[in-house]
Amino acid sequence: MQGLQKSIGLLCAGTQGLGTTKNDTLQADISFQGYNQDPSDPNRDPTIKAKTQYRTYFADNNSTGIVNNPIILLDGFDPGDKRKIEDCDCENDADCISGNMDSDNNFDSINYDSIVDLQDFTLSNGDDGNALETLRTEGFDVIIVNHPTYKTDDLNTPIVDPEEVTIDGGAYYIESNAFALVKLLQKTKALLVDNGSDAQIKLIGPSMGGQIAKYALSYMEKQEELTGDEEWDHNVSHYVSFDSPHLGANIPLGDQALLYLLSGESAAAK
């Protein structure tokens, strides 16, 4: 791929090399079914093992291409996976690029905000900064997690079909996405052990990402308490959330009334 980031000179998705980036996907080991579990309802929630995708941006001083000092940054609420990890990911997705064209019918990289673009900030002296660049300079391997739209098997049915249901990960159940994060935390911890690193994981979650992270950490701590199994030790030293509705989110009464009115006509509204 030839695309380069607007703000940082990183090669696009799929580039694996020392000191650059590495792409991975994974699927949770723990299954989850949503709140509609009525077997007589054709629109009941499927039972799935959630999937997630992530990209590792190795620290500038990491010449091994192996995670040694990780910070995991989760994406937030993003229905339809409109916010990709990098611009080039949008360019390579037909639905994404079709919604982000300029007047000349070219991809509008200036106005499209990827997760990497959203790491830009302004320093107190007015200079431009980028959190991803800064963290890598300071020796951190930054793992950016995206909640994609994907197809998977509905474990409720006897048929094994990896494309049976489509899941909009960016707007799906917090618990389901959290179980994919549990798998990533366990995998990252195992990498640190294999590498002989004594570093602990730092976990950052904006918006819905903060809820996903909190649920994953709480779940693992509870499982470790119940089982005594160190498999559930998440090895997270710092958890940061921002713009995350820990006390719940208020839905305007008018919207609630409209959804209730439409619930008999629309499965999505219900």
C-alpha positions, 0 to 999 in steps of 0.5 A, spaced: 500 500 500 502 506 498 498 511 502 501 515 508 498 518 514 497 526 514 500 527 521 505 521 521 509 518 516 507 511 517 506 506 512 498 503 511 495 497 513 498 491 512 505 493 513 509 489 518 516 490 520 521 492 525 519 499 528 513 500 524 506 497 524 503 490 525 496 488 524 492 483 527 485 480 528 482 476 534 476 472 536 473 472 543 474 465 547 467 467 551 461 467 548 455 472 549 448 473 547 444 480 548 438 481 552 433 478 547 433 471 549 426 469 547 427 463 543 420 464 539 422 471 537 426 471 530 429 477 532 432 474 538 440 476 539 445 471 536 450 468 541 457 470 538 464 470 540 466 477 538 471 479 533 476 485 534 482 488 530 488 492 532 494 495 529 500 495 533 505 501 533 512 499 535 516 504 539 521 508 536 526 505 540 523 498 539 528 494 534 525 487 535 518 488 532 515 485 539 511 488 544 515 490 550 511 496 553 504 496 551 499 502 551 492 499 549 487 505 546 480 503 544 475 506 539 469 508 542 462 508 539 462 508 532 456 505 528 457 502 522 465 502 523 465 509 519 472 511 523 477 506 521 484 506 524 487 510 518 485 513 512 488 508 508 483 503 511 477 507 509 480 508 502 480 500 502 473 500 504 467 501 499 462 503 504 467 508 507 470 511 501 463 512 498 461 517 504 468 521 504 469 523 497 470 530 495 467 535 490 472 532 485 470 525 487 476 523 490 477 521 497 477 527 502 483 525 507 483 532 509 476 532 512 476 524 514 478 523 521 481 516 523 483 514 530 490 516 528 488 523 526 484 524 532 491 523 536 492 530 534 493 536 539 495 543 540 501 544 544 501 550 549 506 554 545 501 553 539 505 547 535 502 541 533 502 535 537 500 527 536 499 523 542 501 517 538 508 520 535 509 522 542 508 515 546 512 512 541 518 517 542 517 515 549 518 508 548 511 505 548 508 500 543 501 503 542 496 498 540 490 501 537 483 497 537 477 498 532 471 495 533 469 493 526 463 490 522 464 483 521 460 476 520 460 470 524 457 464 527 450 464 531 452 459 536 444 459 537 443 455 531 445 448 529 448 450 523 456 452 523 456 458 518 462 463 519 457 468 515 451 467 519 450 474 522 453 480 521 455 484 527 456 492 528 461 492 533 462 499 533 455 499 536 454 492 539 453 490 546 459 493 551 459 486 554 461 482 547 466 487 545 469 487 552 470 479 551 474 480 545 478 485 549 479 480 555 482 475 549 487 481 547 489 483 554 491 475 555 495 475 549 498 481 550 500 479 557 503 472 554 507 476 549 510 480 555 512 474 559 515 470 553 519 477 552 521 477 559 518 484 560 516 486 566 512 492 563 505 492 565 499 494 560 496 501 560 489 501 558 485 507 555 478 508 553 474 514 550 466 514 550 464 507 549 471 504 549 471 506 557 465 502 558 468 496 554 475 497 558 471 497 565 467 491 564 473 487 561 477 489 567 472 487 572 470 481 569 477 478 569 478 481 576 472 477 578 474 471 575 481 471 578 477 472 585 473 466 584 478 461 581 484 463 583 487 462 576 492 467 574 490 466 567 485 472 569 490 477 572 490 482 567 496 485 568 493 492 567 497 498 571 493 504 569 486 504 566 484 511 563 477 513 561 474 520 558 468 522 555 465 515 558 458 515 561 459 511 567 453 513 570 449 512 564 447 516 558 440 520 558 436 519 552 431 524 551 423 523 553 421 524 546 426 519 543 424 514 548 416 515 546 418 515 538 422 508 539 416 505 544 411 507 538 415 504 533 417 498 537 411 494 534 413 495 527 421 495 527 425 490 530 431 495 530 426 500 534 424 494 539 
